Amino acid sequence: MPDSLRLDEFALTSTSAGALLRQRHQPLLEALYLERGSVAFGVQEEGRMRHLLGVMEGPCWLDAAPALASQPCAVDMVAQTPVQCRAVPVAHLRSYLQRWPVEAQGLVTSMAQGYCQQAALAVSRVAQDAVARCAQWLLQHAEPGDGGLRVRLAQSKRQIAAHLGIAPETLSRVLRQLRDQGLLDGLGKNLWLPQPESLRQLAKA
């Protein structure tokens, strides 16, 4: 097995919270190694992370998989906290991999390709309309009560939004929209679904 990749050969750069580190579909010339900090990844729209898929904490590679698979990054990546990263040229990373035994190269390449496929699938799923996903969640958690359907919010809106793969702001916007349409009523932890059939139609969208 070849010597370890010497990451300290590459400059350590600091970036402030809120910075866009990776943009979807952009070709990768460098792979980022996150030394310190927290990075959110998902689908960003209008300057905000509308669909959150997860969070990575350093130390870890942010985009080595698409770099090794010769694919663009499938997700947007935004610094949640101040971060420190090292940028390793993709050509250097691939050259290092070629020093490995052929079997190990094949294993790593297959894993990288599988990761990219899963990331692309996750992005396609969150592309489903946020209203439809919220409607599905409300119906799944509804229970009969006083002649209608009631939803008890046992989790915070932030937790629900994370489960749905959307930003908390998006969840609040969708709930307001459903109220305006007369499909949601109630305040606090108890919500009512006055028109469950109409909500089911939205859930199928």
Disulfide bonds with the S-S distance in Angstrom:
none
